[in-house]
Amino acid sequence: MYRGRLERDLKLWTTQGLIDAGTAGRLLKEYDSRESSFSLGRVLMIIAALLLSAAVLLLVAANWDAIPRLVRLVGIVGLIWGAYLAGGVLIQRGAERLAAAFLVLGTLAFGGAIALVGQMYHLSGDTFQAMLVWFAGAVAAAALFRSGAVTAIAGFLAFAVAGFDWTQSSNADETVLFWLMPLMAVIIILLVRYTGADRVRHLAYLLLVAWLAYIYGENETRTTAIAIASFGAIAYLLAAVPQSPLHALARSAGAAPAFYAYLVLMLGLMALHAEFGGVADRLFIGIVTLGAAIVGIVLSGKENGAVRYLGYAIFAAETLYLASETIGSIIGTSGFFLISGLVVALIAWAVIVLERRLAKSETRAEA
């Protein structure tokens, strides 16, 4: 998506005479050479590694009845070590894309080895513990080889670990399990910082959002909803306000920290809507939500498109909700649709005016 927009901008700037065609071509080539940019060859390599790993896992599921137990064990261990050694050698030779495929193969084969050894030797333990060991192995491999691809595997494994029923895990304390999701999220963020796999940071942020949703699901109270909304508000202000001591750190991670903090704030406010039953209470929460939407648009409207559009969507949805709770109950269905149409038209007009002002302010800042 960004590459296509960049290519269009470069063509426009070339047409306007701002840069020459040679410079535009070199800029686009430099972007394509980045490790984080899209590459069809890299994608196909990763798909090939996933298919080979799936074949290994299917062989494990088939029990390998015709193969002696020792041969199975030596084979799976040899596959893991061979894949990791090949990945290390390819990294030394500069073949990063092919190395990523071998490292993914080794990491997924490690998961198959856990299942195979446990099956063959009837080791005690549950699926949660096996997934946790797999996650730890993926983290170690990502750190050892500084691999963004393995960091992504670790991020997905963190979701798999969190997806199991915690309370039924045989040998785990509930308090430890309660803090496991944020701990895994922090580990993924540190790996992202270390390996440079910027896109994987979204998995860590989504894991934190899922953790907060889990907390609210286990404790559906007003206090919990208020705590989540407050946490989101504080985190968003720390990330978005320029005077914040954490603003520079948040900006270095891109638009994601502010957006996900803002998302948590909005989810907390949505939960408060469900906790309050009276019309007056819901009206108060609705006004607070509209204020939060406006604050997000004002603070991050120019620099953070994700926050801006989420603010627009929440403002429009909350306005319609308040209209349905107040005006809609009085004037009937047809009148409500009429009022809703007028409200949406006003919102659209306000958005257009705001977008123009943001564009003008950005132009003045560049000048």
C-alpha positions as CSV (number, residue, x, y, z in Angstrom):
1,M,0.0,0.0,0.0
2,Y,2.7,2.5,1.0
3,R,4.9,1.5,-1.9
4,G,2.1,2.2,-4.4
5,R,1.4,5.6,-2.8
6,L,5.2,6.4,-2.8
7,E,5.5,5.4,-6.5
8,R,2.5,7.7,-7.4
9,D,4.0,10.6,-5.4
10,L,7.4,10.2,-7.1
11,K,5.8,10.2,-10.5
12,L,3.8,13.4,-9.6
13,W,6.9,15.1,-8.2
14,T,8.8,14.1,-11.4
15,T,6.0,15.6,-13.6
16,Q,6.0,18.8,-11.6
17,G,9.8,19.1,-11.9
18,L,10.5,18.8,-8.2
19,I,12.9,15.8,-8.8
20,D,14.3,14.2,-11.8
21,A,13.4,10.7,-13.1
22,G,16.8,9.3,-12.1
23,T,16.4,10.4,-8.5
24,A,12.8,9.0,-8.3
25,G,14.1,5.7,-9.6
26,R,16.9,5.6,-7.0
27,L,14.5,6.5,-4.2
28,L,12.1,3.7,-5.2
29,K,15.0,1.2,-5.5
30,E,16.3,2.2,-2.1
31,Y,12.8,1.5,-0.5
32,D,12.6,-1.9,-2.3
33,S,16.0,-2.8,-0.9
34,R,14.8,-2.4,2.7
35,E,14.4,-5.6,4.7
36,S,10.9,-4.5,5.8
37,S,9.6,-3.8,2.3
38,F,7.3,-6.2,0.5
39,S,9.1,-8.9,-1.6
40,L,7.3,-11.6,-3.5
41,G,10.3,-13.8,-3.4
42,R,10.5,-13.5,0.4
43,V,6.8,-14.3,0.7
44,L,7.1,-17.4,-1.5
45,M,10.1,-18.5,0.5
46,I,8.2,-18.2,3.8
47,I,5.2,-20.1,2.2
48,A,7.5,-22.9,1.1
49,A,8.9,-23.1,4.6
50,L,5.4,-23.2,6.1
51,L,4.4,-26.0,3.6
52,L,7.5,-28.0,4.5
53,S,6.8,-27.5,8.2
54,A,3.2,-28.6,7.7
55,A,4.4,-31.8,6.1
56,V,6.6,-32.5,9.1
57,L,3.7,-31.9,11.5
58,L,1.5,-34.1,9.5
59,L,4.1,-36.9,9.6
60,V,4.1,-36.4,13.4
61,A,0.4,-36.7,13.5
62,A,0.6,-39.9,11.5
63,N,2.7,-41.4,14.3
64,W,5.4,-42.7,12.0
65,D,4.5,-46.2,13.0
66,A,6.7,-47.8,10.3
67,I,9.8,-45.9,11.5
68,P,11.8,-46.9,14.6
69,R,11.6,-44.6,17.5
70,L,15.3,-43.7,17.5
71,V,15.3,-42.9,13.8
72,R,12.3,-40.5,14.3
73,L,14.0,-38.7,17.1
74,V,17.3,-38.4,15.2
75,G,15.5,-37.3,12.1
76,I,13.5,-34.5,13.7
77,V,16.5,-33.2,15.7
78,G,18.6,-33.3,12.6
79,L,16.0,-31.3,10.7
80,I,15.9,-28.6,13.4
81,W,19.7,-28.3,13.6
82,G,20.1,-28.5,9.9
83,A,17.6,-25.7,9.3
84,Y,19.1,-23.5,11.9
85,L,22.7,-24.1,10.7
86,A,21.6,-23.4,7.1
87,G,19.9,-20.2,8.2
88,G,23.0,-19.1,10.1
89,V,25.3,-19.8,7.1
90,L,22.9,-18.0,4.7
91,I,22.8,-15.0,7.0
92,Q,26.6,-14.8,7.0
93,R,26.5,-14.9,3.2
94,G,24.0,-12.1,3.0
95,A,21.1,-14.3,1.7
96,E,18.6,-12.9,4.3
97,R,15.4,-14.0,2.5
98,L,16.4,-17.6,2.0
99,A,17.8,-17.7,5.6
100,A,14.4,-16.5,6.9
101,A,12.7,-19.5,5.3
102,F,15.1,-22.0,6.9
103,L,14.8,-20.3,10.3
104,V,11.0,-20.5,10.0
105,L,11.3,-24.2,9.0
106,G,13.5,-24.9,12.0
107,T,11.2,-23.1,14.5
108,L,8.1,-24.9,13.3
109,A,9.9,-28.2,13.2
110,F,10.8,-27.5,16.9
111,G,7.1,-27.5,17.7
112,G,6.7,-30.8,15.8
113,A,9.6,-32.2,17.8
114,I,7.9,-31.3,21.1
115,A,4.8,-33.2,20.1
116,L,6.7,-36.1,18.7
117,V,8.9,-36.6,21.8
118,G,6.0,-36.2,24.1
119,Q,4.0,-38.8,22.1
120,M,6.8,-41.3,21.9
121,Y,7.9,-41.2,25.5
122,H,4.5,-40.5,27.1
123,L,5.8,-37.4,28.9
124,S,3.5,-35.8,31.3
125,G,2.2,-32.3,30.7
126,D,-0.5,-30.5,28.9
127,T,-0.8,-28.6,25.6
128,F,-0.4,-25.3,27.3
129,Q,3.0,-26.2,28.6
130,A,4.1,-27.5,25.2
131,M,3.0,-24.3,23.5
132,L,4.9,-22.3,26.2
133,V,8.1,-24.2,25.5
134,W,7.6,-23.7,21.8
135,F,7.1,-20.0,22.3
136,A,10.3,-19.9,24.4
137,G,12.2,-21.7,21.7
138,A,11.0,-19.3,19.0
139,V,12.0,-16.3,21.2
140,A,15.5,-17.7,21.6
141,A,15.9,-18.4,17.9
142,A,14.6,-14.9,17.0
143,A,17.1,-13.3,19.4
144,L,20.0,-15.6,18.4
145,F,19.6,-15.1,14.6
146,R,18.1,-11.6,14.9
147,S,15.4,-12.8,12.6
148,G,12.2,-10.8,11.9
149,A,10.5,-13.8,10.4
150,V,11.0,-15.9,13.6
151,T,9.9,-12.9,15.6
152,A,6.6,-13.0,13.7
153,I,6.3,-16.7,14.5
154,A,6.8,-16.0,18.1
155,G,4.1,-13.3,18.0
156,F,1.6,-15.8,16.6
157,L,2.7,-18.4,19.1
158,A,2.0,-15.9,21.9
159,F,-1.6,-15.8,20.8
160,A,-1.7,-19.6,20.6
161,V,-0.4,-19.8,24.2
162,A,-3.0,-17.2,25.4
163,G,-5.8,-19.0,23.6
164,F,-5.8,-22.1,25.8
165,D,-8.1,-22.3,28.8
166,W,-5.9,-20.9,31.6
167,T,-7.9,-22.1,34.5
168,Q,-7.6,-25.8,33.4
169,S,-3.8,-25.7,32.9
170,S,-2.7,-28.5,35.1
171,N,0.5,-27.2,36.6
172,A,0.2,-23.4,36.4
173,D,-0.8,-20.9,39.0
174,E,-3.6,-18.5,37.9
175,T,-1.6,-15.4,39.0
176,V,1.3,-16.4,36.8
177,L,-1.0,-17.0,33.9
178,F,-2.8,-13.7,34.5
179,W,0.5,-11.8,33.9
180,L,1.6,-14.1,31.1
181,M,-0.1,-12.2,28.2
182,P,1.5,-8.8,29.0
183,L,4.8,-10.5,29.7
184,M,4.7,-12.2,26.2
185,A,3.7,-8.8,24.7
186,V,6.7,-7.1,26.2
187,I,9.0,-9.9,25.0
188,I,7.6,-9.5,21.5
189,I,8.1,-5.7,21.6
190,L,11.7,-6.1,22.8
191,L,12.3,-8.6,19.9
192,V,10.8,-6.2,17.5
193,R,13.2,-3.5,18.7
194,Y,16.1,-5.9,18.5
195,T,15.3,-7.5,15.1
196,G,13.8,-4.5,13.3
197,A,10.6,-6.4,12.4
198,D,8.4,-3.3,12.8
199,R,5.2,-4.8,11.5
200,V,5.3,-7.5,14.2
201,R,4.8,-4.9,16.9
202,H,1.0,-5.0,16.0
203,L,0.8,-8.5,17.3
204,A,2.2,-7.4,20.6
205,Y,-0.3,-4.5,20.8
206,L,-3.2,-6.7,19.8
207,L,-2.1,-9.1,22.5
208,L,-2.3,-6.4,25.1
209,V,-5.8,-5.4,23.9
210,A,-6.9,-9.0,24.1
211,W,-5.5,-9.2,27.6
212,L,-7.6,-6.2,28.7
213,A,-10.6,-7.7,27.0
214,Y,-10.0,-10.9,29.0
215,I,-9.8,-8.9,32.2
216,Y,-13.1,-7.3,31.5
217,G,-14.6,-10.6,30.5
218,E,-13.6,-12.1,33.8
219,N,-14.7,-9.0,35.8
220,E,-17.6,-7.3,34.0
221,T,-18.0,-4.4,36.4
222,R,-18.1,-0.6,36.1
223,T,-14.9,-0.4,38.0
224,T,-13.1,-2.6,35.5
225,A,-14.5,-0.7,32.5
226,I,-13.5,2.7,34.1
227,A,-10.0,1.3,34.8
228,I,-9.6,0.1,31.2
229,A,-10.8,3.5,29.8
230,S,-8.5,5.4,32.2
231,F,-5.5,3.2,31.3
232,G,-6.2,3.8,27.6
233,A,-6.6,7.6,28.1
234,I,-3.3,7.9,30.1
235,A,-1.4,5.7,27.6
236,Y,-2.8,7.7,24.7
237,L,-1.9,11.1,26.2
238,L,1.6,9.9,27.0
239,A,2.0,8.8,23.4
240,A,0.3,11.7,21.7
241,V,1.0,14.8,23.7
242,P,4.3,16.4,22.6
243,Q,5.2,17.5,26.1
244,S,5.0,13.9,27.4
245,P,8.3,12.3,28.5
246,L,7.3,9.2,26.5
247,H,6.3,11.0,23.3
248,A,9.7,10.6,21.6
249,L,9.8,6.9,22.4
250,A,6.3,6.4,21.1
251,R,7.0,8.3,17.9
252,S,10.0,6.2,17.3
253,A,7.7,3.2,17.1
254,G,5.4,4.9,14.5
255,A,1.7,5.5,14.8
256,A,0.9,2.2,16.5
257,P,1.3,3.1,20.2
258,A,-1.0,6.1,20.0
259,F,-3.6,4.2,17.9
260,Y,-3.8,1.1,20.1
261,A,-3.9,3.2,23.3
262,Y,-6.7,5.3,21.8
263,L,-8.4,2.0,20.8
264,V,-8.2,0.8,24.4
265,L,-9.8,4.1,25.6
266,M,-12.7,3.7,23.1
267,L,-13.2,0.0,24.1
268,G,-13.3,1.0,27.7
269,L,-15.9,3.7,27.0
270,M,-18.0,1.2,24.9
271,A,-17.9,-1.2,27.9
272,L,-19.2,1.7,30.1
273,H,-22.2,2.0,27.8
274,A,-23.2,-1.5,28.7
275,E,-22.6,-1.0,32.4
276,F,-24.9,2.0,32.8
277,G,-28.6,1.4,32.2
278,G,-30.2,4.8,32.8
279,V,-30.7,7.3,30.0
280,A,-29.0,10.1,32.0
281,D,-26.0,7.9,32.7
282,R,-25.7,6.8,29.1
283,L,-26.1,10.4,27.9
284,F,-23.2,11.4,30.2
285,I,-21.0,8.5,28.9
286,G,-22.0,9.5,25.4
287,I,-20.9,13.1,25.9
288,V,-17.6,11.8,27.3
289,T,-17.1,9.5,24.3
290,L,-17.8,12.4,21.9
291,G,-15.2,14.5,23.8
292,A,-12.7,11.7,23.6
293,A,-13.3,11.4,19.8
294,I,-12.7,15.1,19.3
295,V,-9.6,15.1,21.5
296,G,-8.1,12.3,19.4
297,I,-8.9,14.1,16.2
298,V,-7.4,17.3,17.5
299,L,-4.2,15.8,19.0
300,S,-3.4,13.2,16.3
301,G,-5.5,14.3,13.3
302,K,-2.6,15.7,11.3
303,E,0.0,13.0,12.0
304,N,-1.9,9.8,12.8
305,G,-4.4,8.8,10.2
306,A,-5.5,5.7,12.1
307,V,-6.4,7.7,15.2
308,R,-8.1,10.3,13.1
309,Y,-10.4,7.9,11.2
310,L,-11.2,5.9,14.4
311,G,-12.2,9.2,16.0
312,Y,-14.4,10.0,13.0
313,A,-16.1,6.6,13.2
314,I,-16.6,6.8,17.0
315,F,-18.0,10.3,16.8
316,A,-20.5,9.4,14.0
317,A,-21.5,6.2,15.7
318,E,-21.9,7.8,19.1
319,T,-23.9,10.7,17.7
320,L,-26.3,8.3,16.0
321,Y,-26.5,6.3,19.2
322,L,-27.4,9.3,21.3
323,A,-30.0,10.3,18.7
324,S,-31.6,6.9,18.9
325,E,-31.6,7.0,22.8
326,T,-33.2,10.5,23.0
327,I,-34.8,11.9,19.8
328,G,-35.5,8.5,18.3
329,S,-37.7,7.4,21.2
330,I,-39.8,10.5,20.8
331,I,-40.4,11.2,17.1
332,G,-40.6,7.6,15.9
333,T,-38.8,5.6,13.3
334,S,-39.3,7.7,10.2
335,G,-38.4,10.9,12.0
336,F,-35.4,9.3,13.5
337,F,-34.1,8.4,10.1
338,L,-34.7,12.0,9.0
339,I,-32.8,13.3,11.9
340,S,-30.0,10.7,11.5
341,G,-29.6,11.8,7.9
342,L,-29.2,15.4,8.9
343,V,-26.8,14.5,11.7
344,V,-24.6,12.4,9.3
345,A,-24.7,15.3,6.8
346,L,-23.5,17.7,9.5
347,I,-20.8,15.2,10.5
348,A,-19.6,14.9,6.9
349,W,-19.5,18.7,6.6
350,A,-17.5,19.0,9.8
351,V,-15.1,16.3,8.7
352,I,-14.5,18.0,5.3
353,V,-13.9,21.4,7.0
354,L,-11.5,19.8,9.5
355,E,-9.6,17.9,6.8
356,R,-9.1,21.1,4.9
357,R,-7.8,22.9,8.0
358,L,-5.4,20.1,8.7
359,A,-4.2,20.1,5.1
360,K,-3.7,23.9,5.3
361,S,-1.8,23.7,8.6
362,E,0.4,21.0,7.3
363,T,1.2,23.1,4.2
364,R,2.0,26.1,6.3
365,A,4.3,23.9,8.5
366,E,6.2,22.6,5.5
367,A,6.6,26.2,4.2
